[in-house]
Amino acid sequence: MTDDTPSHEPALGAATPGPAVVSTRADLRDALSAWTLSGPEPTDRRAVVMTMGALHDGHLELVRRAREEAGPTGQVVVTIFVNPLQFGAGEDLEKYPRDLDGDVALLAGVGADLVFAPTPDVVYPDGDPVVRVSAGRIGEVLEGAFRPGHLDGVLTVVLKLLQLTRPDVALFGQKDAQQLLAVRRMARDLDLPVEVVGVPTRREDDGLAMSSRNAYLSASERTSALALSQALAGGSREAAAGRGVGAVLATASGILNAAPDVVVDYLALVDPATVEEVPAEHTGDALLLVAARVGSTRLIDNQAVDVAPPQEGDAAGQEAHRD
């Protein structure tokens, strides 16, 4: 039996066509209009994946999912732009890894149709924008507290890229949980006509969350970095066992503090809808978040947890953890 459905996966032995690459607003408009005028099926959609390049399999998983969301003859747009607005003083804007040719080659096999790779003067033609998007309370805690203005910069560029690419659906990785929540709130609060989809974190075989910044780690730092995912797993086990919020944080903190070269920025158990820290007596869904510097490299990770009610006989233990 044969399947005549158009596919973006290359046939065995066939050359894989690469996506078109544009870098100006005019060329982007032309590429988007050409697809619209080609008469897509009613069920086809345009899906966008926004990246800063230096792509790894976590990004490629977003593109694969975008292909599914767009439909077989829909349009998948990937943006590659290192956004200066989301980097603070002393952060790694200048040394952030860039490899456009390598990124485009990777995208050729996962269903991307179009790459928009603008320079800062294309995205911000008048220089730093006077009017920006505020993340509000979401941008003041956790990442916002350690990187003031970061989420405002993220939301500003996300809104601009949504306006430029006009997608039906935009996909973001769940590793950047606070960013995903902020984008979802922006879409809802500002009535943006886009569906925001979160895609689970892609991990290395040993559990380390994939990140472009992993390339900065030395061999020993790479080993130390495993403490982040191990801490999340340890906290999750405490939550599932009904040992309470205090035990979740204590166990995760102990794993992080025992790892060499790891300096914690924050470890928090939060409400997944607000990123506000949950109270000590909380049970049910929560999100365990961590940010830490491993050597000179800053990494983030998170894991959804379900804090079970305390088991009979564990109440005293929970009180001890709270103290």
NORCOR-V944844 format. One record per helix or strand. SS is the DSSP state (2 for helix, 1 for strand). FROM is the first residue (numbers start at 0). LEN is the number of residues. If there is no record, write none. Layout:
SS/FROM/LEN
SS/FROM/LEN
//
This chain:
1/19/3
2/24/13
1/45/6
2/56/14
1/74/6
2/83/3
2/99/8
1/113/3
2/119/4
2/135/4
2/142/4
2/149/16
1/168/5
2/176/13
1/194/5
1/202/1
1/208/1
2/211/5
2/218/6
2/225/15
2/243/15
1/261/9
1/276/1
1/283/11
1/296/11
2/314/8
//
